[in-house]
């Protein structure tokens, strides 16, 4: 059994973008709570003016934004590791994360005589390019998962030819 490991780099987000994201979260939180207090006021809020309601809701919203920004700075980035296990009868893709998501492991297996769908995945900002292999239809592969062959592998062409020879008609 051959094992191929795909190295991934954690996404680096600048501190400026983290602060902007946290402030956007706080603004959304404020708008949601303020709108709820205008349309569905509690008995304590019926006697207040809009300015005092805004102050009462603005302070927790600002605190939520600060807590979000602090946790974004202090939390280590989660890194995805992907292993591809290939033998003569099957191909298995194993995805594991580090950090607090380390308990979540995804295994997808495709057997030699059951390959039904092979399609190309184009690279973009969120995913790498490669080949998706599944025992299901295209819709089932997208919804329920598939084995992914990344283009970064040096053996990509060899593995692509191997999988295409496994395809059942």
C-alpha positions, 0 to 999 in steps of 0.5 A: 500500500502506497501512502501519499501525504499532502502538505498544507499551509495554514491560512494566514489572515492579517491582524487588520482583517481579523479586527475588521471581521470582529467589528463587522460581527459586532455591527451585525449583532448590534443591528439584529438586537436593536431591530428586535428591541424596536419591533419587539420591545421588552417591558423594560424597554418600552419606557426607554428612548431609542438613544438609551436602547442603542447604548444598552445594546451597543455595549454588549455588541462592542464586548462581543466584537472584542472577545471575537477579536481576542479569540481570533488572535489567541487561537492557533490556526487549524491545519488540514492534513490529507493522506491518500492511501492507494493499494491495488484494490482501492483508494482511500482519502483521509482528512484530519485537522489539528487543534480543537477539531482533531477528533473529526476525521473524514475517510472516503474510500473508492473500490477498484470496480466501483468507480462511477464518476471522475471529474476535474476540480478547478483551483480557486481561493478556497480549494486546490485543483485536482481530480475527484473520484467517487462511486456515486453520481456527480451530485452524490459525489458533491453532496456525500464526498469523494476521494480527492487527488490533488494536482500537487502530488508528483505522482498525479499523472500516474494515479490519474491513469490508474483511477481512469483504468478502474472506471466501470462503464 
